[in-house]
Amino acid sequence: MGLGQEMYAFAGKLFPIGRSLTGEGVRESLALIKEQIPELEIKSVPSGTQAFDWTVPKEWSIREGYIEDEQGRRIVDYHVNNLHVMGYSTPVDRYVSLEELLQYIKVEEGQPEVIPYVTSYYSPRYAFCMSKKQRDALKPGTYHMVIDSCLFDGVLNYGELLLPGSSREEVLLSTYICHPSMANNELSGPVVVTWLVKWLKSLDRRLSYRIVIVPETIGSIVYLSKNLPVLKERVIAGFVLTCVGDDRAYSYLETRKGNTLTDRVMKNVLGFAHPEYLTYSYLERGSDERQYNAPGVDLPVCDFCRSKYGEYPEYHTSADDMSLISPQGLEGSFEVMRQVINALEYNRHYRVTCLCEPQLGKRGLYPTVSRKGIYEEVKKITNLIAYSDGTEDLIQISSRIHVPVEELIPIVKKLCEAGLLESVENH
């Protein structure tokens, strides 16, 4: 089974689980991820814990949720589709008329075939979700509304893993796990991050990598409240991975400042590999990058997506199912992030060790036989050397000479082995 197929199969295993901001679904999902990366630590934070201006909410548990008609037929059922009950709904067991029932039904008016994803985390209420087509077909009569749920003092869970490198400088990889059955918005991020961790474990790492899998918004706020000093000291680049499983264009949402190392490496890699990629301003933010970039936090964290959240029609609906993502989509996103990480690993300020152009031929770096195309490869070497004066890092040189970092890395290795390049940071 190929890399993309492995990731897609794992997403399919996670897809049916009923997740919310807290609860057993999150724990079950994190436990499955831990089976793939045993080093993952699953943390618990009690309800009522203060995290900056927020408070960890009560834990939500749901056993059943349905609407029955007068014949006892279930017209919606949480166990058939976990989007049918609004997230964090309070309990209800009532018989109501159609007129009253309609007050508790949420639909997506502009998309008559889909079930919307709706939540009410911080204001107690209950509701059901169904397609507009189904709602409009309801007949007058008496309906039985049942939600068997409870809110109680429990815990919020998240996953954390630190992969140390030779340097204390860290790259943050963050994703979220708090939505029910939605494939691209919910599962693609954790799945790609999981496989990135598997690959990172095999590397001889220069940088350290901090992996965080949290419930969106409150989870990142809680995590920052517990780890902010060390994050501010060590994180040099960070990425929120979300909606990375479909086959549409790649996109990236800038950091708040827009000119960080994170921005430069994303623009560089996507610019060479996928020049049709889309860039979104920080003004269009909407995920955990809001917390990581907040004033006073000031971490250089961007979003990496395929179709950006909120910008594709299936977003936050039942249409965001396993057919929306693909093995190719997941593997493509993995490959982009692999190149980003490689670029960061080798991103140093390099300096040539001799005056004037070095003699490449005697070191086996210049062709002894002339043939068509060979001088393009030589030009990469000579242009890299020409700008290796210690003032620009490898990503800057890559952009300047129009050669992907991925192609410069083996050249850097050869030049360093030949003693023609040295890292300024080592001096």
C-alpha positions in Angstrom: 0.0 0.0 0.0 1.4 3.4 -1.0 1.8 6.4 1.3 -1.4 8.1 0.1 -3.4 4.9 0.4 -2.2 4.4 4.0 -3.2 7.9 5.0 -6.6 7.6 3.3 -7.3 4.2 5.0 -6.4 5.7 8.4 -8.8 8.7 7.7 -11.5 6.2 6.9 -10.9 4.5 10.3 -11.3 7.8 12.1 -14.2 9.1 10.0 -17.2 7.5 11.8 -16.2 8.6 15.3 -18.4 11.2 16.9 -16.1 13.9 18.0 -16.7 17.3 19.7 -14.7 19.8 21.6 -14.4 17.3 24.5 -15.4 13.8 25.2 -14.9 10.1 24.4 -14.7 10.7 20.6 -11.6 12.9 21.0 -10.0 10.4 23.3 -10.8 7.5 20.9 -9.3 9.4 18.0 -6.2 10.4 19.9 -5.8 6.8 21.0 -5.9 5.6 17.4 -3.3 8.3 16.4 -1.1 7.1 19.3 -1.2 3.6 17.8 0.6 5.1 14.8 3.0 7.3 16.8 3.4 5.7 20.2 5.4 8.6 21.5 2.4 10.9 21.5 1.4 12.0 25.0 -2.4 12.4 25.6 -2.9 15.3 28.1 -6.0 16.1 30.1 -7.1 19.5 31.4 -10.0 19.7 33.8 -13.2 21.6 33.1 -13.2 25.0 34.7 -9.4 25.5 34.2 -8.7 29.1 33.3 -6.7 29.7 30.2 -6.1 33.4 29.6 -9.5 34.9 29.0 -11.2 31.5 28.4 -12.4 28.7 30.7 -12.2 25.0 29.7 -15.9 24.0 29.2 -17.8 21.1 30.7 -17.3 17.8 28.9 -20.2 16.7 26.6 -21.4 13.2 26.2 -24.2 12.0 23.9 -25.7 8.5 23.9 -28.6 9.0 21.5 -30.3 11.7 19.5 -33.3 11.3 17.1 -36.6 12.6 15.9 -39.5 10.2 15.4 -42.7 10.8 13.5 -46.2 9.6 14.5 -45.5 6.1 13.1 -42.4 5.8 15.2 -40.1 6.1 12.2 -36.8 7.9 12.9 -36.5 10.7 10.4 -33.0 11.7 11.8 -30.7 9.6 14.0 -27.4 10.6 15.5 -26.1 7.0 15.0 -26.8 7.2 11.3 -25.1 10.5 10.9 -23.4 12.3 13.8 -24.1 15.7 12.2 -27.8 15.3 12.9 -27.5 16.6 16.5 -26.1 20.1 17.1 -22.8 19.8 19.0 -23.1 20.3 22.7 -26.9 20.0 22.7 -28.5 19.8 26.1 -30.9 16.9 26.8 -34.5 16.9 25.5 -37.4 14.4 25.5 -40.5 16.1 24.1 -43.5 15.5 21.8 -44.1 18.6 19.6 -46.1 19.8 16.6 -44.4 20.3 13.3 -44.6 24.0 13.8 -42.7 23.8 17.0 -40.2 21.2 15.7 -39.2 23.5 12.9 -37.8 26.0 15.6 -35.2 23.3 16.5 -34.1 22.3 13.0 -31.0 23.8 11.4 -30.5 23.5 7.6 -28.2 25.0 5.0 -30.6 27.1 2.9 -28.3 27.5 -0.1 -27.4 23.8 -0.3 -30.7 21.8 -0.1 -29.0 18.3 -0.2 -26.5 18.6 2.7 -26.7 18.3 6.5 -25.0 21.3 8.1 -22.5 21.1 11.0 -23.7 23.3 13.8 -22.5 23.8 17.4 -23.3 25.7 20.5 -20.4 25.2 22.9 -20.9 28.1 25.3 -24.6 28.8 25.3 -26.9 25.9 26.5 -29.5 24.9 23.8 -30.4 22.0 21.7 -31.2 21.5 18.0 -31.2 19.0 15.2 -29.6 19.3 11.7 -31.0 17.9 8.5 -31.0 18.8 4.8 -33.3 21.5 3.6 -34.9 19.0 1.2 -35.8 16.7 4.2 -37.1 19.6 6.3 -39.3 20.9 3.5 -40.8 17.4 3.0 -42.0 17.1 6.7 -45.7 16.6 7.1 -47.9 18.2 9.8 -48.2 15.9 12.8 -46.7 15.2 16.2 -43.0 14.5 16.5 -40.9 13.0 19.3 -37.6 14.8 19.9 -35.0 13.0 22.0 -31.4 13.9 22.8 -29.9 11.8 25.5 -26.8 13.9 26.4 -25.2 15.4 29.4 -22.7 18.1 30.3 -20.5 17.5 33.3 -17.2 18.4 34.9 -14.7 16.3 32.9 -11.6 17.1 30.9 -10.4 18.5 27.6 -7.9 16.3 25.9 -5.1 17.0 23.5 -2.0 15.3 22.1 1.6 16.5 22.3 4.9 15.2 21.0 8.4 16.7 21.0 11.0 15.2 18.6 14.3 16.7 19.7 17.1 17.6 17.2 20.6 18.8 17.7 19.3 22.3 18.0 16.8 23.6 20.6 15.2 25.7 17.8 11.7 24.2 17.1 9.3 23.9 14.3 5.7 23.8 15.4 3.2 21.5 13.6 -0.3 22.0 14.9 -3.6 20.5 13.8 -7.0 20.1 15.4 -9.3 17.2 16.3 -12.8 18.3 17.5 -15.2 17.9 14.6 -17.5 14.9 13.9 -17.5 13.1 10.5 -15.9 15.5 8.1 -13.0 14.2 6.1 -11.2 17.3 4.8 -11.9 19.8 7.5 -11.4 17.4 10.3 -9.3 14.4 9.5 -6.9 15.4 6.7 -4.8 17.6 9.1 -4.2 15.0 11.8 -3.6 12.2 9.2 -0.9 14.2 7.3 0.7 15.3 10.6 0.8 11.7 11.8 2.6 10.5 8.7 5.0 13.5 8.8 5.9 12.4 12.4 6.7 8.9 11.1 9.0 10.4 8.5 10.6 12.9 10.9 11.4 10.1 13.3 13.7 8.6 10.6 15.6 11.8 10.0 18.9 12.9 11.5 17.3 16.1 12.7 19.0 19.4 13.1 15.9 21.2 14.3 13.4 20.0 17.0 9.8 19.4 16.2 6.8 20.1 18.4 3.6 18.4 17.3 0.3 19.5 18.8 -3.1 18.0 18.2 -5.8 20.0 19.9 -9.5 20.9 19.9 -9.7 24.0 17.7 -9.5 27.4 19.4 -9.9 26.5 23.1 -7.3 23.7 22.7 -4.6 26.0 21.3 -5.5 28.7 23.9 -5.1 26.1 26.7 -1.8 24.8 25.1 -0.4 28.4 24.9 -1.4 29.1 28.5 0.7 26.2 29.6 3.7 26.5 27.3 4.0 30.1 26.1 7.5 31.0 27.5 9.2 28.0 25.9 7.4 28.4 22.6 8.4 32.1 22.4 12.0 31.1 23.1 12.3 28.2 20.7 9.8 28.3 17.8 11.3 29.6 14.6 8.5 28.5 12.3 5.1 27.0 12.7 2.3 25.5 10.6 -1.4 24.8 11.2 -2.4 21.9 8.9 -6.1 21.9 8.0 -8.1 20.9 4.9 -5.2 19.3 3.2 -6.8 16.2 1.7 -8.7 17.3 -1.4 -7.3 17.5 -5.0 -7.8 21.2 -5.5 -5.3 24.1 -5.5 -2.8 24.4 -2.6 -3.2 27.5 -0.4 -1.5 29.2 2.5 -2.6 31.9 4.9 0.1 34.3 5.9 1.3 34.9 9.5 0.2 38.1 11.1 3.4 39.9 10.0 3.5 38.2 6.6 7.4 38.3 6.3 8.6 35.6 8.7 10.8 32.6 8.0 7.5 30.6 7.9 6.1 32.8 5.1 9.3 32.7 3.2 9.7 28.9 3.2 6.0 28.4 2.3 6.1 30.9 -0.6 9.4 29.4 -1.8 8.3 25.7 -1.8 4.8 26.3 -3.2 6.1 28.8 -5.7 8.4 26.3 -7.3 6.3 23.1 -6.8 2.8 24.5 -7.3 2.9 28.0 -8.8 -0.8 28.2 -9.1 -1.2 28.2 -5.3 -3.4 30.7 -3.5 -2.3 33.1 -0.8 -4.7 34.4 1.8 -4.0 37.4 4.0 -4.0 37.1 7.8 -7.2 39.2 7.6 -8.9 36.0 6.3 -7.8 34.0 9.3 -10.1 31.5 11.0 -8.3 28.6 12.6 -5.7 28.2 15.4 -3.3 30.6 13.7 -5.4 33.3 15.4 -4.1 32.2 18.7 -0.5 31.5 17.8 -0.1 35.0 16.1 -2.0 36.9 18.8 -0.3 40.1 20.1 1.9 39.1 22.9 2.1 35.5 21.7 3.6 36.5 18.4 4.6 33.0 17.1 5.4 32.8 13.3 2.6 30.4 12.4 0.8 30.1 9.1 -2.0 27.9 7.7 -1.3 25.3 5.1 -4.4 24.0 3.2 -5.6 22.6 -0.1 -9.0 24.2 -0.3 -9.0 26.8 2.5 -11.7 26.3 5.3 -14.8 28.3 4.5 -13.9 28.6 0.8 -15.2 25.3 -0.5 -18.8 24.4 -0.8 -18.6 21.1 1.2 -17.1 22.9 4.2 -18.9 22.2 7.5 -21.5 20.0 5.8 -22.1 16.3 5.3 -20.7 16.7 1.8 -17.2 16.9 3.4 -17.1 13.1 3.3 -14.5 10.5 2.3 -15.2 11.1 -1.4 -13.9 14.7 -1.0 -10.4 13.6 0.0 -8.1 11.3 -1.9 -4.9 9.4 -1.5 -3.3 11.7 -4.0 -4.6 14.8 -2.2 -3.2 13.6 1.1 0.2 12.5 -0.4 0.5 15.8 -2.2 0.2 17.8 1.0 2.6 15.5 2.7 5.1 16.1 0.0 4.8 19.9 0.2 5.4 19.7 4.0 8.3 17.3 3.5 10.0 19.9 1.2 9.2 22.7 3.7 10.8 20.7 6.5 13.9 19.8 4.4 14.3 23.5 3.4 14.2 24.5 7.1 16.7 21.8 8.0 19.2 23.1 5.5 18.4 26.7 5.8 21.6 28.3 7.0 23.8 31.2 6.0 26.5 29.6 3.9 29.9 31.2 3.0 32.3 30.2 0.2 35.7 29.4 1.7 38.0 30.7 -1.1 38.4 33.9 -3.0 37.2 34.1 -6.7 35.5 31.1 -8.2 36.8 27.7 -6.9 38.2 25.2 -9.3 35.3 22.7 -9.5 36.9 20.3 -12.0 39.6 19.1 -9.7 37.0 18.2 -7.1 34.8 16.3 -9.6 32.1 19.0 -9.5 32.6 20.2 -13.1 31.9 18.0 -16.1 34.9 16.9 -18.1 32.7 16.0 -21.1 30.6 18.7 -22.7 27.0 17.8 -23.6 23.7 19.5 -24.1 22.1 20.5 -20.8 25.1 19.9 -18.6 25.8 23.6 -18.0 22.4 24.2 -16.5 23.5 22.0 -13.6 26.8 23.7 -13.4 25.1 27.1 -13.4 23.1 26.1 -10.3 26.4 25.3 -8.5 28.2 28.5 -9.6 25.1 30.7 -8.8 24.8 29.2 -5.4 28.5 29.9 -4.8 28.2 33.4 -6.2 25.6 34.4 -3.5 27.1 32.4 -0.6 28.7 35.3 1.2 27.0 34.6 4.6 24.5 37.5 4.3 21.6 35.5 2.8 20.2 32.2 3.9 19.5 29.2 1.6 15.9 30.1 1.1 16.8 33.6 0.1 19.4 32.4 -2.4 17.0 29.8 -3.8 14.5 32.5 -4.6 17.2 34.8 -6.0 18.7 32.2 -8.4 15.3 30.6 -9.2 16.2 27.1 -8.1 14.1 25.1 -5.6 15.8 24.5 -2.2 15.1 20.8 -2.8 17.6 20.9 -5.8 20.1 23.0 -3.9 20.4 20.7 -0.9 22.5 18.0 -2.6 24.7 20.7 -4.1 25.2 22.2 -0.6 26.1 18.8 0.7 28.7 18.3 -2.0 30.2 21.7 -1.6 30.4 21.3 2.2 32.0 17.9 1.8 34.6 19.4 -0.6 35.3 22.2 1.9 34.1 24.9 -0.4 31.1 26.0 1.7 30.8 26.5 5.4 27.9 27.4 7.6 28.3 30.8 9.2 26.2 29.6 12.2 29.0 27.2 13.1 31.5 30.0 13.6 
